Amino acid sequence: MTGQMCWLPKFGTNGALILHLRLESHQPWRPYTQFAGIAVPDYPVPKGSKGWATYQKLFNAGWTLIPTSQGATDSTNPSLAA
């Protein structure tokens, strides 16, 4: 199984980016923490990137990284659009 990944702002934050995932390009982005069967625990690094360990796992499995600028304006996510 492969999908898409994108670093997007966490809802309600001042721009801190976390990893978002979707299995199909027509689906909305969801935080990686909502994918219990896919996500792995974050590294215990103070102020580390949320989702970095999951990103590494999925990148090595062939998932596609979508640029933040593209993911933030994705038409499937009107709530994320700039």
N, CA, C and O atoms as a CHARMM CRD file, in Angstrom:
* protein
*
  328
    1    1 MET  N      0.84400  -1.17600   0.00000 PROA 1      0.00000
    2    1 MET  CA     0.00000   0.00000   0.00000 PROA 1      0.00000
    3    1 MET  C      0.89400   1.24600   0.00000 PROA 1      0.00000
    4    1 MET  O      1.80400   1.37000   0.82000 PROA 1      0.00000
    5    2 THR  N      0.62500   2.14800  -0.91400 PROA 2      0.00000
    6    2 THR  CA     1.33700   3.42000  -0.93200 PROA 2      0.00000
    7    2 THR  C      0.32100   4.54700  -0.94500 PROA 2      0.00000
    8    2 THR  O     -0.85100   4.34600  -1.26400 PROA 2      0.00000
    9    3 GLY  N      0.78400   5.71700  -0.59900 PROA 3      0.00000
   10    3 GLY  CA    -0.08100   6.87900  -0.55400 PROA 3      0.00000
   11    3 GLY  C      0.73800   8.13600  -0.70800 PROA 3      0.00000
   12    3 GLY  O      1.82600   8.11700  -1.28300 PROA 3      0.00000
   13    4 GLN  N      0.20600   9.23500  -0.19000 PROA 4      0.00000
   14    4 GLN  CA     0.86100  10.53100  -0.28500 PROA 4      0.00000
   15    4 GLN  C      1.08100  11.10500   1.10900 PROA 4      0.00000
   16    4 GLN  O      0.31000  10.85800   2.03600 PROA 4      0.00000
   17    5 MET  N      2.16200  11.88200   1.22700 PROA 5      0.00000
   18    5 MET  CA     2.51200  12.54300   2.48400 PROA 5      0.00000
   19    5 MET  C      2.70900  14.02500   2.20000 PROA 5      0.00000
   20    5 MET  O      3.10000  14.40800   1.09700 PROA 5      0.00000
   21    6 CYS  N      2.43800  14.85100   3.19700 PROA 6      0.00000
   22    6 CYS  CA     2.63900  16.28800   3.05100 PROA 6      0.00000
   23    6 CYS  C      2.83500  16.89200   4.44700 PROA 6      0.00000
   24    6 CYS  O      2.16800  16.50000   5.40400 PROA 6      0.00000
   25    7 TRP  N      3.75800  17.84600   4.54400 PROA 7      0.00000
   26    7 TRP  CA     3.97100  18.56700   5.79900 PROA 7      0.00000
   27    7 TRP  C      3.06000  19.78500   5.79400 PROA 7      0.00000
   28    7 TRP  O      3.27400  20.72400   5.02600 PROA 7      0.00000
   29    8 LEU  N      2.04300  19.77000   6.65100 PROA 8      0.00000
   30    8 LEU  CA     1.04700  20.83400   6.71600 PROA 8      0.00000
   31    8 LEU  C      0.91400  21.33000   8.15100 PROA 8      0.00000
   32    8 LEU  O      1.25300  20.61500   9.09400 PROA 8      0.00000
   33    9 PRO  N      0.41600  22.56700   8.31400 PROA 9      0.00000
   34    9 PRO  CA     0.23100  23.08500   9.67100 PROA 9      0.00000
   35    9 PRO  C     -0.80400  22.26200  10.43600 PROA 9      0.00000
   36    9 PRO  O     -1.82700  21.84800   9.89200 PROA 9      0.00000
   37   10 LYS  N     -0.50900  22.04500  11.69000 PROA 10     0.00000
   38   10 LYS  CA    -1.47600  21.38800  12.56300 PROA 10     0.00000
   39   10 LYS  C     -2.58300  22.39000  12.84000 PROA 10     0.00000
   40   10 LYS  O     -2.30700  23.55500  13.12700 PROA 10     0.00000
   41   11 PHE  N     -3.81800  21.95300  12.75700 PROA 11     0.00000
   42   11 PHE  CA    -4.95600  22.84000  12.97900 PROA 11     0.00000
   43   11 PHE  C     -4.82600  23.54200  14.32200 PROA 11     0.00000
   44   11 PHE  O     -4.57800  22.90000  15.34300 PROA 11     0.00000
   45   12 GLY  N     -4.99200  24.85500  14.32000 PROA 12     0.00000
   46   12 GLY  CA    -4.96100  25.62400  15.54900 PROA 12     0.00000
   47   12 GLY  C     -3.56500  25.99700  16.02400 PROA 12     0.00000
   48   12 GLY  O     -3.40400  26.44300  17.15900 PROA 12     0.00000
   49   13 THR  N     -2.54200  25.82200  15.17200 PROA 13     0.00000
   50   13 THR  CA    -1.19000  26.18000  15.58300 PROA 13     0.00000
   51   13 THR  C     -0.71900  27.40800  14.82400 PROA 13     0.00000
   52   13 THR  O     -1.37500  27.87600  13.89300 PROA 13     0.00000
   53   14 ASN  N      0.42000  27.91400  15.23600 PROA 14     0.00000
   54   14 ASN  CA     0.98100  29.10400  14.61000 PROA 14     0.00000
   55   14 ASN  C      1.91100  28.73600  13.45700 PROA 14     0.00000
   56   14 ASN  O      2.92500  29.40000  13.24100 PROA 14     0.00000
   57   15 GLY  N      1.57800  27.70200  12.73100 PROA 15     0.00000
   58   15 GLY  CA     2.37900  27.33900  11.58100 PROA 15     0.00000
   59   15 GLY  C      3.28600  26.14700  11.78100 PROA 15     0.00000
   60   15 GLY  O      4.00800  25.77300  10.85700 PROA 15     0.00000
   61   16 ALA  N      3.27600  25.52800  12.97000 PROA 16     0.00000
   62   16 ALA  CA     4.09100  24.34000  13.17800 PROA 16     0.00000
   63   16 ALA  C      3.58800  23.23500  12.25500 PROA 16     0.00000
   64   16 ALA  O      2.39400  22.93300  12.24300 PROA 16     0.00000
   65   17 LEU  N      4.48400  22.63700  11.48900 PROA 17     0.00000
   66   17 LEU  CA     4.10200  21.62500  10.51800 PROA 17     0.00000
   67   17 LEU  C      4.18700  20.22500  11.11500 PROA 17     0.00000
   68   17 LEU  O      5.11400  19.90500  11.85900 PROA 17     0.00000
   69   18 ILE  N      3.21300  19.40700  10.77500 PROA 18     0.00000
   70   18 ILE  CA     3.24500  17.98800  11.13400 PROA 18     0.00000
   71   18 ILE  C      2.92500  17.20100   9.87000 PROA 18     0.00000
   72   18 ILE  O      2.38200  17.74500   8.90800 PROA 18     0.00000
   73   19 LEU  N      3.26100  15.94100   9.88200 PROA 19     0.00000
   74   19 LEU  CA     3.02600  15.08600   8.72900 PROA 19     0.00000
   75   19 LEU  C      1.54000  14.76800   8.58400 PROA 19     0.00000
   76   19 LEU  O      0.86800  14.39100   9.54400 PROA 19     0.00000
   77   20 HSD  N      1.05000  14.92800   7.36200 PROA 20     0.00000
   78   20 HSD  CA    -0.32100  14.55300   7.02200 PROA 20     0.00000
   79   20 HSD  C     -0.24300  13.47400   5.94700 PROA 20     0.00000
   80   20 HSD  O      0.69200  13.43900   5.14800 PROA 20     0.00000
   81   21 LEU  N     -1.24100  12.59900   5.94400 PROA 21     0.00000
   82   21 LEU  CA    -1.25800  11.47500   5.01600 PROA 21     0.00000
   83   21 LEU  C     -2.60800  11.36700   4.32200 PROA 21     0.00000
   84   21 LEU  O     -3.62300  11.87000   4.80400 PROA 21     0.00000
   85   22 ARG  N     -2.58800  10.69800   3.18100 PROA 22     0.00000
   86   22 ARG  CA    -3.81500  10.25200   2.53100 PROA 22     0.00000
   87   22 ARG  C     -3.45600   9.05900   1.65600 PROA 22     0.00000
   88   22 ARG  O     -2.35500   8.97800   1.11200 PROA 22     0.00000
   89   23 LEU  N     -4.40200   8.13800   1.53000 PROA 23     0.00000
   90   23 LEU  CA    -4.16500   6.92300   0.76300 PROA 23     0.00000
   91   23 LEU  C     -4.43500   7.11800  -0.72300 PROA 23     0.00000
   92   23 LEU  O     -3.83200   6.44000  -1.55400 PROA 23     0.00000
   93   24 GLU  N     -5.33500   8.03700  -1.06700 PROA 24     0.00000
   94   24 GLU  CA    -5.70200   8.33700  -2.45600 PROA 24     0.00000
   95   24 GLU  C     -5.68900   9.84500  -2.65700 PROA 24     0.00000
   96   24 GLU  O     -5.98200  10.59800  -1.72900 PROA 24     0.00000
   97   25 SER  N     -5.35100  10.29000  -3.86300 PROA 25     0.00000
   98   25 SER  CA    -5.21100  11.72600  -4.12400 PROA 25     0.00000
   99   25 SER  C     -6.52200  12.49700  -4.01100 PROA 25     0.00000
  100   25 SER  O     -6.49800  13.71600  -3.84200 PROA 25     0.00000
  101   26 HSD  N     -7.66300  11.82000  -4.10100 PROA 26     0.00000
  102   26 HSD  CA    -8.95300  12.51200  -3.99000 PROA 26     0.00000
  103   26 HSD  C     -9.42200  12.63900  -2.53500 PROA 26     0.00000
  104   26 HSD  O    -10.43200  13.29000  -2.26600 PROA 26     0.00000
  105   27 GLN  N     -8.70600  12.03000  -1.61100 PROA 27     0.00000
  106   27 GLN  CA    -9.08000  12.08700  -0.19800 PROA 27     0.00000
  107   27 GLN  C     -8.50100  13.33200   0.46600 PROA 27     0.00000
  108   27 GLN  O     -7.50000  13.87800   0.00200 PROA 27     0.00000
  109   28 PRO  N     -9.12500  13.77900   1.54500 PROA 28     0.00000
  110   28 PRO  CA    -8.56600  14.91400   2.29000 PROA 28     0.00000
  111   28 PRO  C     -7.33200  14.48600   3.08800 PROA 28     0.00000
  112   28 PRO  O     -7.17600  13.31400   3.42900 PROA 28     0.00000
  113   29 TRP  N     -6.46700  15.44400   3.37800 PROA 29     0.00000
  114   29 TRP  CA    -5.29300  15.18400   4.22200 PROA 29     0.00000
  115   29 TRP  C     -5.74800  14.98900   5.65000 PROA 29     0.00000
  116   29 TRP  O     -6.66600  15.66600   6.11400 PROA 29     0.00000
  117   30 ARG  N     -5.10500  14.05800   6.35600 PROA 30     0.00000
  118   30 ARG  CA    -5.36700  13.82400   7.77500 PROA 30     0.00000
  119   30 ARG  C     -4.03400  13.70800   8.48900 PROA 30     0.00000
  120   30 ARG  O     -3.07200  13.19700   7.91500 PROA 30     0.00000
  121   31 PRO  N     -3.95400  14.17600   9.74200 PROA 31     0.00000
  122   31 PRO  CA    -2.70100  14.04400  10.50300 PROA 31     0.00000
  123   31 PRO  C     -2.28400  12.58200  10.60500 PROA 31     0.00000
  124   31 PRO  O     -3.12700  11.68900  10.69600 PROA 31     0.00000
  125   32 TYR  N     -1.00100  12.35400  10.59100 PROA 32     0.00000
  126   32 TYR  CA    -0.46800  10.99300  10.64000 PROA 32     0.00000
  127   32 TYR  C     -0.93900  10.22600  11.87300 PROA 32     0.00000
  128   32 TYR  O     -1.01600   8.99800  11.84200 PROA 32     0.00000
  129   33 THR  N     -1.25300  10.92700  12.94500 PROA 33     0.00000
  130   33 THR  CA    -1.68300  10.27400  14.17800 PROA 33     0.00000
  131   33 THR  C     -3.04000   9.58300  14.02400 PROA 33     0.00000
  132   33 THR  O     -3.41500   8.77300  14.87100 PROA 33     0.00000
  133   34 GLN  N     -3.77700   9.88900  12.96000 PROA 34     0.00000
  134   34 GLN  CA    -5.06800   9.25200  12.71100 PROA 34     0.00000
  135   34 GLN  C     -4.93500   7.94300  11.93500 PROA 34     0.00000
  136   34 GLN  O     -5.93700   7.30800  11.60500 PROA 34     0.00000
  137   35 PHE  N     -3.71200   7.54700  11.64800 PROA 35     0.00000
  138   35 PHE  CA    -3.45000   6.31100  10.91200 PROA 35     0.00000
  139   35 PHE  C     -2.73200   5.32700  11.83800 PROA 35     0.00000
  140   35 PHE  O     -1.53100   5.09100  11.70700 PROA 35     0.00000
  141   36 ALA  N     -3.48900   4.76300  12.76900 PROA 36     0.00000
  142   36 ALA  CA    -2.89900   3.90100  13.79300 PROA 36     0.00000
  143   36 ALA  C     -2.14100   2.71000  13.21200 PROA 36     0.00000
  144   36 ALA  O     -1.12300   2.30700  13.77600 PROA 36     0.00000
  145   37 GLY  N     -2.59600   2.14800  12.12600 PROA 37     0.00000
  146   37 GLY  CA    -1.93400   0.99700  11.54900 PROA 37     0.00000
  147   37 GLY  C     -0.72900   1.33300  10.69800 PROA 37     0.00000
  148   37 GLY  O      0.00300   0.43800  10.27600 PROA 37     0.00000
  149   38 ILE  N     -0.51300   2.61700  10.43800 PROA 38     0.00000
  150   38 ILE  CA     0.57200   3.05600   9.55700 PROA 38     0.00000
  151   38 ILE  C      1.63900   3.84800  10.31700 PROA 38     0.00000
  152   38 ILE  O      2.83600   3.64400  10.12000 PROA 38     0.00000
  153   39 ALA  N      1.19000   4.74600  11.18100 PROA 39     0.00000
  154   39 ALA  CA     2.11000   5.63200  11.90800 PROA 39     0.00000
  155   39 ALA  C      2.96800   4.84800  12.89200 PROA 39     0.00000
  156   39 ALA  O      2.55300   3.81600  13.42000 PROA 39     0.00000
  157   40 VAL  N      4.16400   5.35700  13.12500 PROA 40     0.00000
  158   40 VAL  CA     5.05400   4.78700  14.14100 PROA 40     0.00000
  159   40 VAL  C      5.31700   5.86400  15.19100 PROA 40     0.00000
  160   40 VAL  O      5.12800   7.04800  14.91200 PROA 40     0.00000
  161   41 PRO  N      5.75000   5.47900  16.39100 PROA 41     0.00000
  162   41 PRO  CA     5.99200   6.47600  17.44200 PROA 41     0.00000
  163   41 PRO  C      7.06000   7.49600  17.02700 PROA 41     0.00000
  164   41 PRO  O      8.02800   7.17100  16.34000 PROA 41     0.00000
  165   42 ASP  N      6.85000   8.71900  17.46300 PROA 42     0.00000
  166   42 ASP  CA     7.82900   9.77900  17.19300 PROA 42     0.00000
  167   42 ASP  C      9.11700   9.51400  17.96100 PROA 42     0.00000
  168   42 ASP  O      9.11300   8.86600  19.00800 PROA 42     0.00000
  169   43 TYR  N     10.20800  10.02400  17.42500 PROA 43     0.00000
  170   43 TYR  CA    11.48600   9.94800  18.12600 PROA 43     0.00000
  171   43 TYR  C     11.42000  10.84000  19.36200 PROA 43     0.00000
  172   43 TYR  O     10.78600  11.89400  19.31500 PROA 43     0.00000
  173   44 PRO  N     12.05700  10.44700  20.47000 PROA 44     0.00000
  174   44 PRO  CA    12.03100  11.26200  21.68800 PROA 44     0.00000
  175   44 PRO  C     13.04900  12.40800  21.62200 PROA 44     0.00000
  176   44 PRO  O     14.00400  12.45000  22.39800 PROA 44     0.00000
  177   45 VAL  N     12.83100  13.32500  20.69000 PROA 45     0.00000
  178   45 VAL  CA    13.73000  14.46400  20.49400 PROA 45     0.00000
  179   45 VAL  C     12.95300  15.73100  20.85700 PROA 45     0.00000
  180   45 VAL  O     11.92200  16.01100  20.24600 PROA 45     0.00000
  181   46 PRO  N     13.42500  16.49300  21.83200 PROA 46     0.00000
  182   46 PRO  CA    12.72000  17.72700  22.18700 PROA 46     0.00000
  183   46 PRO  C     12.57600  18.64500  20.96900 PROA 46     0.00000
  184   46 PRO  O     13.54900  18.91700  20.26600 PROA 46     0.00000
  185   47 LYS  N     11.37300  19.10800  20.73500 PROA 47     0.00000
  186   47 LYS  CA    11.04000  19.99600  19.62100 PROA 47     0.00000
  187   47 LYS  C     11.32800  19.36400  18.25900 PROA 47     0.00000
  188   47 LYS  O     11.53200  20.07100  17.27300 PROA 47     0.00000
  189   48 GLY  N     11.34200  18.03400  18.20900 PROA 48     0.00000
  190   48 GLY  CA    11.55800  17.32500  16.95300 PROA 48     0.00000
  191   48 GLY  C     10.32600  17.40600  16.05700 PROA 48     0.00000
  192   48 GLY  O      9.23300  17.72500  16.52400 PROA 48     0.00000
  193   49 SER  N     10.50300  17.12100  14.79600 PROA 49     0.00000
  194   49 SER  CA     9.39800  17.15300  13.83600 PROA 49     0.00000
  195   49 SER  C      8.39000  16.05400  14.14700 PROA 49     0.00000
  196   49 SER  O      8.75100  14.88400  14.27500 PROA 49     0.00000
  197   50 LYS  N      7.14600  16.43300  14.26400 PROA 50     0.00000
  198   50 LYS  CA     6.08600  15.46900  14.55000 PROA 50     0.00000
  199   50 LYS  C      5.76200  14.70500  13.27300 PROA 50     0.00000
  200   50 LYS  O      5.24800  15.26300  12.30400 PROA 50     0.00000
  201   51 GLY  N      6.07300  13.42700  13.29900 PROA 51     0.00000
  202   51 GLY  CA     5.81700  12.57500  12.15300 PROA 51     0.00000
  203   51 GLY  C      7.07200  12.16800  11.39600 PROA 51     0.00000
  204   51 GLY  O      6.98000  11.43900  10.40800 PROA 51     0.00000
  205   52 TRP  N      8.23700  12.62100  11.83300 PROA 52     0.00000
  206   52 TRP  CA     9.48100  12.33600  11.10700 PROA 52     0.00000
  207   52 TRP  C      9.74900  10.83500  11.00700 PROA 52     0.00000
  208   52 TRP  O     10.14100  10.35500   9.94400 PROA 52     0.00000
  209   53 ALA  N      9.54900  10.09600  12.07400 PROA 53     0.00000
  210   53 ALA  CA     9.78300   8.64800  12.03700 PROA 53     0.00000
  211   53 ALA  C      8.81200   7.97600  11.06100 PROA 53     0.00000
  212   53 ALA  O      9.19400   7.06800  10.32200 PROA 53     0.00000
  213   54 THR  N      7.56100   8.42400  11.06400 PROA 54     0.00000
  214   54 THR  CA     6.57600   7.88000  10.12900 PROA 54     0.00000
  215   54 THR  C      6.94500   8.25600   8.70400 PROA 54     0.00000
  216   54 THR  O      6.83100   7.43000   7.79800 PROA 54     0.00000
  217   55 TYR  N      7.38300   9.48500   8.49400 PROA 55     0.00000
  218   55 TYR  CA     7.81100   9.91900   7.16400 PROA 55     0.00000
  219   55 TYR  C      8.92200   9.00500   6.63100 PROA 55     0.00000
  220   55 TYR  O      8.86300   8.55600   5.48700 PROA 55     0.00000
  221   56 GLN  N      9.92100   8.73500   7.45200 PROA 56     0.00000
  222   56 GLN  CA    11.03700   7.89500   7.01600 PROA 56     0.00000
  223   56 GLN  C     10.56500   6.49300   6.63800 PROA 56     0.00000
  224   56 GLN  O     10.99800   5.93700   5.62900 PROA 56     0.00000
  225   57 LYS  N      9.69000   5.93500   7.44100 PROA 57     0.00000
  226   57 LYS  CA     9.15100   4.59900   7.16800 PROA 57     0.00000
  227   57 LYS  C      8.39600   4.58800   5.84100 PROA 57     0.00000
  228   57 LYS  O      8.61600   3.71200   5.00500 PROA 57     0.00000
  229   58 LEU  N      7.50600   5.56300   5.65000 PROA 58     0.00000
  230   58 LEU  CA     6.66800   5.57000   4.45600 PROA 58     0.00000
  231   58 LEU  C      7.45000   5.95800   3.20500 PROA 58     0.00000
  232   58 LEU  O      7.17200   5.43700   2.12500 PROA 58     0.00000
  233   59 PHE  N      8.40800   6.84900   3.32600 PROA 59     0.00000
  234   59 PHE  CA     9.24300   7.22500   2.18500 PROA 59     0.00000
  235   59 PHE  C      9.98600   5.98400   1.67200 PROA 59     0.00000
  236   59 PHE  O     10.05400   5.74000   0.46700 PROA 59     0.00000
  237   60 ASN  N     10.53100   5.22200   2.59300 PROA 60     0.00000
  238   60 ASN  CA    11.24600   3.99300   2.21400 PROA 60     0.00000
  239   60 ASN  C     10.31000   2.94100   1.62700 PROA 60     0.00000
  240   60 ASN  O     10.75500   2.05000   0.90400 PROA 60     0.00000
  241   61 ALA  N      9.02700   3.03700   1.93200 PROA 61     0.00000
  242   61 ALA  CA     8.03700   2.09900   1.40300 PROA 61     0.00000
  243   61 ALA  C      7.45300   2.57100   0.07300 PROA 61     0.00000
  244   61 ALA  O      6.58200   1.90800  -0.48900 PROA 61     0.00000
  245   62 GLY  N      7.92500   3.71400  -0.43500 PROA 62     0.00000
  246   62 GLY  CA     7.47900   4.17900  -1.73900 PROA 62     0.00000
  247   62 GLY  C      6.38200   5.22200  -1.75500 PROA 62     0.00000
  248   62 GLY  O      5.83600   5.52800  -2.81600 PROA 62     0.00000
  249   63 TRP  N      6.04600   5.77900  -0.59100 PROA 63     0.00000
  250   63 TRP  CA     5.02900   6.82900  -0.56700 PROA 63     0.00000
  251   63 TRP  C      5.58500   8.09200  -1.23100 PROA 63     0.00000
  252   63 TRP  O      6.79600   8.30700  -1.26000 PROA 63     0.00000
  253   64 THR  N      4.68800   8.91800  -1.76100 PROA 64     0.00000
  254   64 THR  CA     5.05700  10.13500  -2.46000 PROA 64     0.00000
  255   64 THR  C      4.94100  11.33500  -1.53100 PROA 64     0.00000
  256   64 THR  O      3.95100  11.48200  -0.81500 PROA 64     0.00000
  257   65 LEU  N      5.96600  12.19900  -1.54900 PROA 65     0.00000
  258   65 LEU  CA     5.92100  13.44000  -0.78100 PROA 65     0.00000
  259   65 LEU  C      5.38900  14.55000  -1.67200 PROA 65     0.00000
  260   65 LEU  O      5.93100  14.81000  -2.74700 PROA 65     0.00000
  261   66 ILE  N      4.33100  15.19800  -1.22300 PROA 66     0.00000
  262   66 ILE  CA     3.71800  16.32600  -1.93200 PROA 66     0.00000
  263   66 ILE  C      4.22500  17.60800  -1.27300 PROA 66     0.00000
  264   66 ILE  O      4.21600  17.70900  -0.04600 PROA 66     0.00000
  265   67 PRO  N      4.67300  18.60000  -2.07100 PROA 67     0.00000
  266   67 PRO  CA     5.15400  19.85200  -1.47700 PROA 67     0.00000
  267   67 PRO  C      4.08100  20.52600  -0.61200 PROA 67     0.00000
  268   67 PRO  O      2.89400  20.47500  -0.93500 PROA 67     0.00000
  269   68 THR  N      4.49900  21.14300   0.46600 PROA 68     0.00000
  270   68 THR  CA     3.58100  21.83200   1.36600 PROA 68     0.00000
  271   68 THR  C      2.72600  22.84700   0.61300 PROA 68     0.00000
  272   68 THR  O      1.52200  22.94700   0.85100 PROA 68     0.00000
  273   69 SER  N      3.34200  23.59400  -0.28700 PROA 69     0.00000
  274   69 SER  CA     2.59100  24.61200  -1.02700 PROA 69     0.00000
  275   69 SER  C      1.46100  24.00100  -1.85300 PROA 69     0.00000
  276   69 SER  O      0.40200  24.61100  -1.99800 PROA 69     0.00000
  277   70 GLN  N      1.67400  22.82200  -2.38700 PROA 70     0.00000
  278   70 GLN  CA     0.64600  22.14700  -3.16800 PROA 70     0.00000
  279   70 GLN  C     -0.41900  21.53700  -2.26100 PROA 70     0.00000
  280   70 GLN  O     -1.61200  21.64900  -2.54400 PROA 70     0.00000
  281   71 GLY  N     -0.00600  20.90700  -1.19600 PROA 71     0.00000
  282   71 GLY  CA    -0.95000  20.28300  -0.27600 PROA 71     0.00000
  283   71 GLY  C     -1.83900  21.28200   0.43600 PROA 71     0.00000
  284   71 GLY  O     -3.00200  20.99300   0.71700 PROA 71     0.00000
  285   72 ALA  N     -1.30100  22.45800   0.73000 PROA 72     0.00000
  286   72 ALA  CA    -2.06100  23.48400   1.45300 PROA 72     0.00000
  287   72 ALA  C     -3.15300  24.11300   0.59500 PROA 72     0.00000
  288   72 ALA  O     -4.11300  24.67500   1.12300 PROA 72     0.00000
  289   73 THR  N     -3.01200  24.02000  -0.70900 PROA 73     0.00000
  290   73 THR  CA    -4.01100  24.61500  -1.60000 PROA 73     0.00000
  291   73 THR  C     -4.81600  23.55400  -2.33600 PROA 73     0.00000
  292   73 THR  O     -5.53600  23.86600  -3.28500 PROA 73     0.00000
  293   74 ASP  N     -4.70000  22.32000  -1.91300 PROA 74     0.00000
  294   74 ASP  CA    -5.37800  21.20200  -2.54400 PROA 74     0.00000
  295   74 ASP  C     -6.89500  21.41600  -2.51900 PROA 74     0.00000
  296   74 ASP  O     -7.46200  21.76000  -1.48200 PROA 74     0.00000
  297   75 SER  N     -7.53400  21.21300  -3.65100 PROA 75     0.00000
  298   75 SER  CA    -8.97900  21.44600  -3.74200 PROA 75     0.00000
  299   75 SER  C     -9.78200  20.45800  -2.90800 PROA 75     0.00000
  300   75 SER  O    -10.95200  20.71600  -2.62400 PROA 75     0.00000
  301   76 THR  N     -9.18900  19.33300  -2.50600 PROA 76     0.00000
  302   76 THR  CA    -9.92900  18.39100  -1.65100 PROA 76     0.00000
  303   76 THR  C     -9.93100  18.83600  -0.20000 PROA 76     0.00000
  304   76 THR  O    -10.58100  18.21700   0.64200 PROA 76     0.00000
  305   77 ASN  N     -9.20000  19.91200   0.09500 PROA 77     0.00000
  306   77 ASN  CA    -9.08900  20.40100   1.46900 PROA 77     0.00000
  307   77 ASN  C     -9.38900  21.89100   1.55600 PROA 77     0.00000
  308   77 ASN  O     -8.47600  22.68300   1.79200 PROA 77     0.00000
  309   78 PRO  N    -10.63600  22.29300   1.37300 PROA 78     0.00000
  310   78 PRO  CA   -10.93900  23.72000   1.44400 PROA 78     0.00000
  311   78 PRO  C    -10.57600  24.33900   2.77900 PROA 78     0.00000
  312   78 PRO  O    -10.30700  25.53900   2.83200 PROA 78     0.00000
  313   79 SER  N    -10.55600  23.57600   3.85400 PROA 79     0.00000
  314   79 SER  CA   -10.21700  24.13700   5.15300 PROA 79     0.00000
  315   79 SER  C     -8.72300  24.43300   5.27500 PROA 79     0.00000
  316   79 SER  O     -8.31800  25.21100   6.13900 PROA 79     0.00000
  317   80 LEU  N     -7.89300  23.81600   4.41200 PROA 80     0.00000
  318   80 LEU  CA    -6.45800  24.06000   4.43800 PROA 80     0.00000
  319   80 LEU  C     -6.03500  25.11900   3.43100 PROA 80     0.00000
  320   80 LEU  O     -4.91800  25.63200   3.50400 PROA 80     0.00000
  321   81 ALA  N     -6.90500  25.44700   2.50100 PROA 81     0.00000
  322   81 ALA  CA    -6.55000  26.38900   1.43300 PROA 81     0.00000
  323   81 ALA  C     -6.17000  27.74300   2.01200 PROA 81     0.00000
  324   81 ALA  O     -6.75200  28.20200   2.99400 PROA 81     0.00000
  325   82 ALA  N     -5.17700  28.37500   1.38200 PROA 82     0.00000
  326   82 ALA  CA    -4.70200  29.67600   1.85400 PROA 82     0.00000
  327   82 ALA  C     -5.69800  30.77200   1.55700 PROA 82     0.00000
  328   82 ALA  O     -5.45700  31.93200   1.88700 PROA 82     0.00000
